[in-house]
Amino acid sequence: MIAPPVDRFHRSVGRLTTLLSYWTPPRFSAAASPLVEETVASLGVRSRTPVDDARRDTVGDNLQAVAQVFADLAADAEGRPRRPVPRLPDPGVLADQLVVLGADVVAAGLEPNVLDDLTARLDTLRASL
């Protein structure tokens, strides 16, 4: 039996954030690979969030962009204005931000095909890290 899209999305966010929870600050400040940048850009296209390449030099920059994509998708689905996700000084909190914003995406009631697409892109991102 195949799990529903919501469950698959939750699992994907959980796998990514579990990986990030073991990272130290130097890992977040490492240069991002082209595959990471490409995957994050594709998430931005999905949410119509402009992803500024000039501000995505590091892995942490790219993960911050993913958090913004989640926030924008939830805001759009709920008919709320988009707001910037705060960038906190400790990069370790990105995992927590992604958990909370991922839950917001689910609560916003996105279509199953959108969740499936997001899940596939998150899985690709996690594999590229």
Salt bridges, closest charged atoms under 4 A:
ASP53 OD1 - ARG56 NH2 2.50
ASP61 OD1 - ARG87 NH2 2.80
ASP72 OD2 - ARG82 NH1 3.51
ASP76 OD2 - ARG48 NH2 3.62
ASP76 OD2 - ARG82 NH2 2.51
GLU78 OE1 - ARG80 NE 2.58
ASP116 OD1 - ARG8 NH2 2.43
ASP117 OD2 - ARG46 NE 2.87
ASP117 OD2 - ARG121 NE 2.87
ASP123 OD1 - ARG126 NH2 3.74
